[in-house]
């Protein structure tokens, strides 16, 4: 995700330090959200399928530039 806000990057970095897979789920939900911030997914299986299709390694850092140290 190239053009993300500072707030999203900060939230992602904070979540990534605690749980990388959860941070990437946050990123996926942000990508799926409409203009109102709502995500419509039929069930957990669909969300899991989208997650696995989106990320080659669900525990790796996904934003440009790498994690802040």
N, CA, C and O atoms as a CHARMM CRD file, in Angstrom:
* protein
*
  276
    1    1 UNK  N      0.85300  -1.15700   0.00000 PROA 1      0.00000
    2    1 UNK  CA     0.00000   0.00000   0.00000 PROA 1      0.00000
    3    1 UNK  C      0.90800   1.23100   0.00000 PROA 1      0.00000
    4    1 UNK  O      1.60700   1.48500   0.98100 PROA 1      0.00000
    5    2 UNK  N      0.89900   1.97900  -1.07200 PROA 2      0.00000
    6    2 UNK  CA     1.84300   3.07600  -1.22900 PROA 2      0.00000
    7    2 UNK  C      1.37200   4.36100  -0.57900 PROA 2      0.00000
    8    2 UNK  O      2.14600   4.98800   0.14400 PROA 2      0.00000
    9    3 UNK  N      0.15000   4.77500  -0.80200 PROA 3      0.00000
   10    3 UNK  CA    -0.33000   6.06000  -0.31300 PROA 3      0.00000
   11    3 UNK  C     -1.23700   5.87300   0.89900 PROA 3      0.00000
   12    3 UNK  O     -2.46000   5.96600   0.78900 PROA 3      0.00000
   13    4 UNK  N     -0.63800   5.61200   2.03900 PROA 4      0.00000
   14    4 UNK  CA    -1.45200   5.48600   3.24600 PROA 4      0.00000
   15    4 UNK  C     -1.16700   6.68000   4.15400 PROA 4      0.00000
   16    4 UNK  O     -0.09900   7.28900   4.10200 PROA 4      0.00000
   17    5 UNK  N     -2.13500   6.98400   4.96400 PROA 5      0.00000
   18    5 UNK  CA    -2.00300   8.13200   5.85400 PROA 5      0.00000
   19    5 UNK  C     -1.00400   7.83200   6.97600 PROA 5      0.00000
   20    5 UNK  O     -0.67700   6.67900   7.25400 PROA 5      0.00000
   21    6 UNK  N     -0.54000   8.89500   7.60000 PROA 6      0.00000
   22    6 UNK  CA     0.37400   8.72200   8.72700 PROA 6      0.00000
   23    6 UNK  C     -0.29800   7.97300   9.86500 PROA 6      0.00000
   24    6 UNK  O      0.33000   7.15300  10.53400 PROA 6      0.00000
   25    7 UNK  N     -1.58300   8.26000  10.08300 PROA 7      0.00000
   26    7 UNK  CA    -2.30900   7.58600  11.16000 PROA 7      0.00000
   27    7 UNK  C     -2.40400   6.08300  10.89500 PROA 7      0.00000
   28    7 UNK  O     -2.19300   5.27500  11.80000 PROA 7      0.00000
   29    8 UNK  N     -2.71800   5.71400   9.66800 PROA 8      0.00000
   30    8 UNK  CA    -2.78400   4.28300   9.34100 PROA 8      0.00000
   31    8 UNK  C     -1.41000   3.64300   9.50600 PROA 8      0.00000
   32    8 UNK  O     -1.30300   2.55100  10.06400 PROA 8      0.00000
   33    9 UNK  N     -0.37500   4.29400   9.03600 PROA 9      0.00000
   34    9 UNK  CA     0.98400   3.75200   9.16900 PROA 9      0.00000
   35    9 UNK  C      1.35100   3.59100  10.65000 PROA 9      0.00000
   36    9 UNK  O      1.94200   2.58100  11.03400 PROA 9      0.00000
   37   10 UNK  N      1.00800   4.57000  11.47200 PROA 10     0.00000
   38   10 UNK  CA     1.30800   4.50900  12.90500 PROA 10     0.00000
   39   10 UNK  C      0.53400   3.35500  13.55600 PROA 10     0.00000
   40   10 UNK  O      1.10300   2.58000  14.32500 PROA 10     0.00000
   41   11 UNK  N     -0.76000   3.24400  13.24600 PROA 11     0.00000
   42   11 UNK  CA    -1.56400   2.15100  13.80700 PROA 11     0.00000
   43   11 UNK  C     -1.05000   0.79400  13.34100 PROA 11     0.00000
   44   11 UNK  O     -0.98200  -0.15700  14.12000 PROA 11     0.00000
   45   12 UNK  N     -0.68900   0.71500  12.05700 PROA 12     0.00000
   46   12 UNK  CA    -0.16400  -0.54000  11.51000 PROA 12     0.00000
   47   12 UNK  C      1.14900  -0.91600  12.20500 PROA 12     0.00000
   48   12 UNK  O      1.33700  -2.06600  12.60100 PROA 12     0.00000
   49   13 UNK  N      2.05400   0.05500  12.35100 PROA 13     0.00000
   50   13 UNK  CA     3.34300  -0.22800  12.99400 PROA 13     0.00000
   51   13 UNK  C      3.16000  -0.69200  14.42800 PROA 13     0.00000
   52   13 UNK  O      3.83200  -1.62400  14.87200 PROA 13     0.00000
   53   14 UNK  N      2.25500  -0.04700  15.15700 PROA 14     0.00000
   54   14 UNK  CA     1.98600  -0.42700  16.54400 PROA 14     0.00000
   55   14 UNK  C      1.43200  -1.85300  16.59800 PROA 14     0.00000
   56   14 UNK  O      1.87400  -2.66300  17.41300 PROA 14     0.00000
   57   15 UNK  N      0.48100  -2.15100  15.74200 PROA 15     0.00000
   58   15 UNK  CA    -0.10800  -3.49800  15.71700 PROA 15     0.00000
   59   15 UNK  C      0.91200  -4.53100  15.24400 PROA 15     0.00000
   60   15 UNK  O      0.92700  -5.65900  15.73800 PROA 15     0.00000
   61   16 UNK  N      1.76900  -4.15000  14.28200 PROA 16     0.00000
   62   16 UNK  CA     2.74800  -5.08800  13.73000 PROA 16     0.00000
   63   16 UNK  C      3.73700  -5.54700  14.80400 PROA 16     0.00000
   64   16 UNK  O      4.14600  -6.70800  14.81900 PROA 16     0.00000
   65   17 UNK  N      4.11900  -4.63600  15.70000 PROA 17     0.00000
   66   17 UNK  CA     5.04900  -5.01100  16.76300 PROA 17     0.00000
   67   17 UNK  C      4.44000  -6.06200  17.68900 PROA 17     0.00000
   68   17 UNK  O      5.14700  -6.92900  18.20300 PROA 17     0.00000
   69   18 UNK  N      3.13700  -5.98100  17.89800 PROA 18     0.00000
   70   18 UNK  CA     2.46700  -6.91900  18.80500 PROA 18     0.00000
   71   18 UNK  C      2.08000  -8.22000  18.10900 PROA 18     0.00000
   72   18 UNK  O      2.29100  -9.30700  18.64500 PROA 18     0.00000
   73   19 UNK  N      1.50500  -8.09800  16.89400 PROA 19     0.00000
   74   19 UNK  CA     1.00600  -9.27500  16.18000 PROA 19     0.00000
   75   19 UNK  C      0.99600  -8.97900  14.67900 PROA 19     0.00000
   76   19 UNK  O      0.05700  -8.35400  14.18600 PROA 19     0.00000
   77   20 UNK  N      2.01800  -9.41600  13.94700 PROA 20     0.00000
   78   20 UNK  CA     2.11400  -9.09900  12.52300 PROA 20     0.00000
   79   20 UNK  C      0.91600  -9.56100  11.68800 PROA 20     0.00000
   80   20 UNK  O      0.49300  -8.84900  10.77800 PROA 20     0.00000
   81   21 UNK  N      0.37500 -10.72300  11.97900 PROA 21     0.00000
   82   21 UNK  CA    -0.76900 -11.21100  11.20100 PROA 21     0.00000
   83   21 UNK  C     -1.99900 -10.33200  11.44200 PROA 21     0.00000
   84   21 UNK  O     -2.75800 -10.06400  10.51000 PROA 21     0.00000
   85   22 UNK  N     -2.19700  -9.88700  12.66800 PROA 22     0.00000
   86   22 UNK  CA    -3.32500  -9.00100  12.97000 PROA 22     0.00000
   87   22 UNK  C     -3.14900  -7.65000  12.28200 PROA 22     0.00000
   88   22 UNK  O     -4.12300  -7.06400  11.80900 PROA 22     0.00000
   89   23 UNK  N     -1.92100  -7.15600  12.22200 PROA 23     0.00000
   90   23 UNK  CA    -1.65100  -5.89100  11.53000 PROA 23     0.00000
   91   23 UNK  C     -1.97300  -6.01400  10.04800 PROA 23     0.00000
   92   23 UNK  O     -2.50500  -5.08100   9.44500 PROA 23     0.00000
   93   24 UNK  N     -1.65600  -7.15300   9.46600 PROA 24     0.00000
   94   24 UNK  CA    -1.95800  -7.35000   8.05300 PROA 24     0.00000
   95   24 UNK  C     -3.45300  -7.53300   7.81800 PROA 24     0.00000
   96   24 UNK  O     -3.95300  -7.19100   6.74700 PROA 24     0.00000
   97   25 UNK  N     -4.16800  -8.06200   8.79400 PROA 25     0.00000
   98   25 UNK  CA    -5.62600  -8.12500   8.68700 PROA 25     0.00000
   99   25 UNK  C     -6.20300  -6.71100   8.71800 PROA 25     0.00000
  100   25 UNK  O     -7.13800  -6.40700   7.97800 PROA 25     0.00000
  101   26 UNK  N     -5.64700  -5.84500   9.57300 PROA 26     0.00000
  102   26 UNK  CA    -6.04800  -4.43700   9.60300 PROA 26     0.00000
  103   26 UNK  C     -5.83600  -3.79700   8.23200 PROA 26     0.00000
  104   26 UNK  O     -6.70200  -3.07700   7.73500 PROA 26     0.00000
  105   27 UNK  N     -4.69500  -4.06200   7.63700 PROA 27     0.00000
  106   27 UNK  CA    -4.38500  -3.51600   6.31900 PROA 27     0.00000
  107   27 UNK  C     -5.37900  -4.02400   5.27100 PROA 27     0.00000
  108   27 UNK  O     -5.84900  -3.24500   4.44200 PROA 27     0.00000
  109   28 UNK  N     -5.69900  -5.30500   5.29700 PROA 28     0.00000
  110   28 UNK  CA    -6.66300  -5.86400   4.35800 PROA 28     0.00000
  111   28 UNK  C     -8.03400  -5.21800   4.53700 PROA 28     0.00000
  112   28 UNK  O     -8.68400  -4.86400   3.55400 PROA 28     0.00000
  113   29 UNK  N     -8.47700  -5.06300   5.78100 PROA 29     0.00000
  114   29 UNK  CA    -9.77600  -4.44300   6.02900 PROA 29     0.00000
  115   29 UNK  C     -9.80400  -2.99500   5.53800 PROA 29     0.00000
  116   29 UNK  O    -10.82300  -2.53500   5.02300 PROA 29     0.00000
  117   30 UNK  N     -8.70400  -2.28400   5.69300 PROA 30     0.00000
  118   30 UNK  CA    -8.63200  -0.91100   5.17100 PROA 30     0.00000
  119   30 UNK  C     -8.73400  -0.89800   3.65300 PROA 30     0.00000
  120   30 UNK  O     -9.36100  -0.00800   3.07800 PROA 30     0.00000
  121   31 UNK  N     -8.12200  -1.87600   3.00400 PROA 31     0.00000
  122   31 UNK  CA    -8.18400  -1.96600   1.54200 PROA 31     0.00000
  123   31 UNK  C     -9.58700  -2.32600   1.06200 PROA 31     0.00000
  124   31 UNK  O    -10.00800  -1.88600  -0.00700 PROA 31     0.00000
  125   32 UNK  N    -10.30700  -3.11700   1.84100 PROA 32     0.00000
  126   32 UNK  CA   -11.64500  -3.56100   1.45100 PROA 32     0.00000
  127   32 UNK  C    -12.73400  -2.54600   1.78700 PROA 32     0.00000
  128   32 UNK  O    -13.83700  -2.61700   1.24500 PROA 32     0.00000
  129   33 UNK  N    -12.43300  -1.61000   2.67000 PROA 33     0.00000
  130   33 UNK  CA   -13.44900  -0.66500   3.13900 PROA 33     0.00000
  131   33 UNK  C    -13.88400   0.28400   2.03100 PROA 33     0.00000
  132   33 UNK  O    -13.09200   0.68300   1.17700 PROA 33     0.00000
  133   34 UNK  N    -15.18000   0.63600   2.07100 PROA 34     0.00000
  134   34 UNK  CA   -15.69500   1.62200   1.11600 PROA 34     0.00000
  135   34 UNK  C    -15.44000   3.02800   1.66400 PROA 34     0.00000
  136   34 UNK  O    -14.74100   3.18500   2.66500 PROA 34     0.00000
  137   35 UNK  N    -15.99400   4.03400   1.02400 PROA 35     0.00000
  138   35 UNK  CA   -15.77500   5.42300   1.43500 PROA 35     0.00000
  139   35 UNK  C    -16.28800   5.72500   2.83800 PROA 35     0.00000
  140   35 UNK  O    -15.81100   6.65400   3.49100 PROA 35     0.00000
  141   36 UNK  N    -17.25200   4.94800   3.29500 PROA 36     0.00000
  142   36 UNK  CA   -17.80500   5.14700   4.64000 PROA 36     0.00000
  143   36 UNK  C    -17.06100   4.32300   5.68900 PROA 36     0.00000
  144   36 UNK  O    -17.37200   4.40300   6.87700 PROA 36     0.00000
  145   37 UNK  N    -16.08600   3.53900   5.25600 PROA 37     0.00000
  146   37 UNK  CA   -15.32700   2.71200   6.18400 PROA 37     0.00000
  147   37 UNK  C    -15.96700   1.38000   6.48700 PROA 37     0.00000
  148   37 UNK  O    -15.55400   0.69800   7.42500 PROA 37     0.00000
  149   38 UNK  N    -16.96400   0.99200   5.71900 PROA 38     0.00000
  150   38 UNK  CA   -17.66200  -0.26500   5.95500 PROA 38     0.00000
  151   38 UNK  C    -17.09600  -1.36300   5.06600 PROA 38     0.00000
  152   38 UNK  O    -16.77000  -1.14000   3.90000 PROA 38     0.00000
  153   39 UNK  N    -16.98900  -2.54500   5.64100 PROA 39     0.00000
  154   39 UNK  CA   -16.50900  -3.71800   4.91900 PROA 39     0.00000
  155   39 UNK  C    -17.63600  -4.74000   4.92200 PROA 39     0.00000
  156   39 UNK  O    -18.16700  -5.08900   5.97600 PROA 39     0.00000
  157   40 UNK  N    -17.99300  -5.21200   3.75000 PROA 40     0.00000
  158   40 UNK  CA   -19.03500  -6.22300   3.64000 PROA 40     0.00000
  159   40 UNK  C    -18.39100  -7.52000   3.15100 PROA 40     0.00000
  160   40 UNK  O    -17.94200  -7.62800   2.01000 PROA 40     0.00000
  161   41 UNK  N    -18.36400  -8.49000   4.04900 PROA 41     0.00000
  162   41 UNK  CA   -17.81600  -9.81100   3.74600 PROA 41     0.00000
  163   41 UNK  C    -18.86400 -10.81900   4.18000 PROA 41     0.00000
  164   41 UNK  O    -19.44700 -10.69200   5.25700 PROA 41     0.00000
  165   42 UNK  N    -19.10300 -11.81400   3.35000 PROA 42     0.00000
  166   42 UNK  CA   -20.17600 -12.76500   3.62200 PROA 42     0.00000
  167   42 UNK  C    -19.92300 -13.61100   4.85600 PROA 42     0.00000
  168   42 UNK  O    -20.82700 -13.81400   5.66700 PROA 42     0.00000
  169   43 UNK  N    -18.70300 -14.10600   5.00700 PROA 43     0.00000
  170   43 UNK  CA   -18.40000 -14.93900   6.16300 PROA 43     0.00000
  171   43 UNK  C    -16.89600 -14.94000   6.42200 PROA 43     0.00000
  172   43 UNK  O    -16.11500 -14.37000   5.66100 PROA 43     0.00000
  173   44 UNK  N    -16.51900 -15.58800   7.50500 PROA 44     0.00000
  174   44 UNK  CA   -15.10600 -15.63600   7.88200 PROA 44     0.00000
  175   44 UNK  C    -14.27200 -16.39200   6.86100 PROA 44     0.00000
  176   44 UNK  O    -13.09800 -16.07800   6.66600 PROA 44     0.00000
  177   45 UNK  N    -14.86100 -17.38000   6.21100 PROA 45     0.00000
  178   45 UNK  CA   -14.12900 -18.15500   5.20300 PROA 45     0.00000
  179   45 UNK  C    -13.73400 -17.27100   4.02800 PROA 45     0.00000
  180   45 UNK  O    -12.62700 -17.39500   3.50400 PROA 45     0.00000
  181   46 UNK  N    -14.62400 -16.38600   3.61200 PROA 46     0.00000
  182   46 UNK  CA   -14.30800 -15.47100   2.51100 PROA 46     0.00000
  183   46 UNK  C    -13.18500 -14.52000   2.92200 PROA 46     0.00000
  184   46 UNK  O    -12.27900 -14.24300   2.13500 PROA 46     0.00000
  185   47 UNK  N    -13.24900 -14.02900   4.14100 PROA 47     0.00000
  186   47 UNK  CA   -12.21000 -13.13900   4.64200 PROA 47     0.00000
  187   47 UNK  C    -10.86700 -13.87000   4.71300 PROA 47     0.00000
  188   47 UNK  O     -9.83400 -13.30100   4.36100 PROA 47     0.00000
  189   48 UNK  N    -10.87400 -15.11200   5.16000 PROA 48     0.00000
  190   48 UNK  CA    -9.64500 -15.90500   5.21700 PROA 48     0.00000
  191   48 UNK  C     -9.08800 -16.15000   3.81800 PROA 48     0.00000
  192   48 UNK  O     -7.87600 -16.10200   3.61100 PROA 48     0.00000
  193   49 UNK  N     -9.96800 -16.41100   2.86500 PROA 49     0.00000
  194   49 UNK  CA    -9.53200 -16.63100   1.48300 PROA 49     0.00000
  195   49 UNK  C     -8.89700 -15.36100   0.91300 PROA 49     0.00000
  196   49 UNK  O     -7.85100 -15.42100   0.26600 PROA 49     0.00000
  197   50 UNK  N     -9.53100 -14.21600   1.15700 PROA 50     0.00000
  198   50 UNK  CA    -8.98600 -12.94200   0.68900 PROA 50     0.00000
  199   50 UNK  C     -7.64000 -12.64100   1.35200 PROA 50     0.00000
  200   50 UNK  O     -6.71500 -12.15400   0.70200 PROA 50     0.00000
  201   51 UNK  N     -7.54200 -12.93200   2.63900 PROA 51     0.00000
  202   51 UNK  CA    -6.29700 -12.70200   3.37500 PROA 51     0.00000
  203   51 UNK  C     -5.16600 -13.53400   2.79000 PROA 51     0.00000
  204   51 UNK  O     -4.06600 -13.03000   2.56600 PROA 51     0.00000
  205   52 UNK  N     -5.43900 -14.80700   2.54400 PROA 52     0.00000
  206   52 UNK  CA    -4.40300 -15.68900   2.00000 PROA 52     0.00000
  207   52 UNK  C     -4.03700 -15.32700   0.56300 PROA 52     0.00000
  208   52 UNK  O     -2.88800 -15.49900   0.15500 PROA 52     0.00000
  209   53 UNK  N     -4.99100 -14.83500  -0.19500 PROA 53     0.00000
  210   53 UNK  CA    -4.70800 -14.42700  -1.57100 PROA 53     0.00000
  211   53 UNK  C     -3.91700 -13.11800  -1.59900 PROA 53     0.00000
  212   53 UNK  O     -3.09100 -12.91700  -2.48900 PROA 53     0.00000
  213   54 UNK  N     -4.15700 -12.24400  -0.65300 PROA 54     0.00000
  214   54 UNK  CA    -3.52400 -10.91600  -0.64400 PROA 54     0.00000
  215   54 UNK  C     -2.07200 -10.96700  -0.18100 PROA 54     0.00000
  216   54 UNK  O     -1.22700 -10.25100  -0.71700 PROA 54     0.00000
  217   55 UNK  N     -1.77400 -11.81000   0.81300 PROA 55     0.00000
  218   55 UNK  CA    -0.44700 -11.81900   1.42100 PROA 55     0.00000
  219   55 UNK  C      0.27600 -13.13500   1.14800 PROA 55     0.00000
  220   55 UNK  O     -0.22800 -14.21100   1.46700 PROA 55     0.00000
  221   56 UNK  N      1.47400 -13.03100   0.55000 PROA 56     0.00000
  222   56 UNK  CA     2.30900 -14.22200   0.35900 PROA 56     0.00000
  223   56 UNK  C      2.78300 -14.75200   1.70800 PROA 56     0.00000
  224   56 UNK  O      2.72200 -15.95100   1.97800 PROA 56     0.00000
  225   57 UNK  N      3.25300 -13.84100   2.54400 PROA 57     0.00000
  226   57 UNK  CA     3.67400 -14.17300   3.89900 PROA 57     0.00000
  227   57 UNK  C      2.88900 -13.28300   4.86100 PROA 57     0.00000
  228   57 UNK  O      3.21800 -12.10600   5.00600 PROA 57     0.00000
  229   58 UNK  N      1.86800 -13.81400   5.51700 PROA 58     0.00000
  230   58 UNK  CA     0.99900 -12.99300   6.36200 PROA 58     0.00000
  231   58 UNK  C      1.70300 -12.35600   7.55200 PROA 58     0.00000
  232   58 UNK  O      1.14700 -11.45300   8.17700 PROA 58     0.00000
  233   59 UNK  N      2.90800 -12.80100   7.88200 PROA 59     0.00000
  234   59 UNK  CA     3.61500 -12.25200   9.03200 PROA 59     0.00000
  235   59 UNK  C      4.71700 -11.27500   8.63000 PROA 59     0.00000
  236   59 UNK  O      5.47000 -10.81500   9.48800 PROA 59     0.00000
  237   60 UNK  N      4.82600 -10.95000   7.34000 PROA 60     0.00000
  238   60 UNK  CA     5.85900 -10.01100   6.91100 PROA 60     0.00000
  239   60 UNK  C      5.28900  -8.59100   6.82100 PROA 60     0.00000
  240   60 UNK  O      4.08400  -8.39800   6.66000 PROA 60     0.00000
  241   61 UNK  N      6.18000  -7.61300   6.93000 PROA 61     0.00000
  242   61 UNK  CA     5.80200  -6.19900   6.88400 PROA 61     0.00000
  243   61 UNK  C      5.36300  -5.85600   5.46700 PROA 61     0.00000
  244   61 UNK  O      6.05400  -6.19900   4.50800 PROA 61     0.00000
  245   62 UNK  N      4.21900  -5.18200   5.32000 PROA 62     0.00000
  246   62 UNK  CA     3.62700  -4.97100   4.00600 PROA 62     0.00000
  247   62 UNK  C      3.69600  -3.53800   3.48200 PROA 62     0.00000
  248   62 UNK  O      3.45000  -3.31800   2.29600 PROA 62     0.00000
  249   63 UNK  N      4.02100  -2.56300   4.31900 PROA 63     0.00000
  250   63 UNK  CA     4.06800  -1.19600   3.84400 PROA 63     0.00000
  251   63 UNK  C      5.44200  -0.86500   3.27100 PROA 63     0.00000
  252   63 UNK  O      6.44400  -1.47000   3.65500 PROA 63     0.00000
  253   64 UNK  N      5.48300   0.08700   2.36100 PROA 64     0.00000
  254   64 UNK  CA     6.74800   0.51100   1.76600 PROA 64     0.00000
  255   64 UNK  C      7.65700   1.11800   2.83200 PROA 64     0.00000
  256   64 UNK  O      7.18800   1.79200   3.74900 PROA 64     0.00000
  257   65 UNK  N      8.93900   0.87700   2.70400 PROA 65     0.00000
  258   65 UNK  CA     9.90500   1.49200   3.60200 PROA 65     0.00000
  259   65 UNK  C     10.32500   0.66300   4.77600 PROA 65     0.00000
  260   65 UNK  O     11.32100   0.99000   5.42100 PROA 65     0.00000
  261   66 UNK  N      9.62000  -0.38900   5.08500 PROA 66     0.00000
  262   66 UNK  CA     9.97300  -1.25200   6.20600 PROA 66     0.00000
  263   66 UNK  C      9.54000  -0.67900   7.54300 PROA 66     0.00000
  264   66 UNK  O      9.14300   0.48200   7.64100 PROA 66     0.00000
  265   67 UNK  N      9.62200  -1.51400   8.57500 PROA 67     0.00000
  266   67 UNK  CA     9.17100  -1.08300   9.90600 PROA 67     0.00000
  267   67 UNK  C     10.14400  -0.08500  10.52500 PROA 67     0.00000
  268   67 UNK  O     11.34800  -0.12800  10.27200 PROA 67     0.00000
  269   68 UNK  N      9.60100   0.80800  11.33400 PROA 68     0.00000
  270   68 UNK  CA    10.43300   1.73800  12.10000 PROA 68     0.00000
  271   68 UNK  C     11.03000   0.98200  13.27700 PROA 68     0.00000
  272   68 UNK  O     10.38600   0.10800  13.85700 PROA 68     0.00000
  273   69 UNK  N     12.22800   1.31500  13.61500 PROA 69     0.00000
  274   69 UNK  CA    12.89200   0.63900  14.73700 PROA 69     0.00000
  275   69 UNK  C     12.99900   1.54500  15.92000 PROA 69     0.00000
  276   69 UNK  O     13.53000   1.14600  16.95600 PROA 69     0.00000
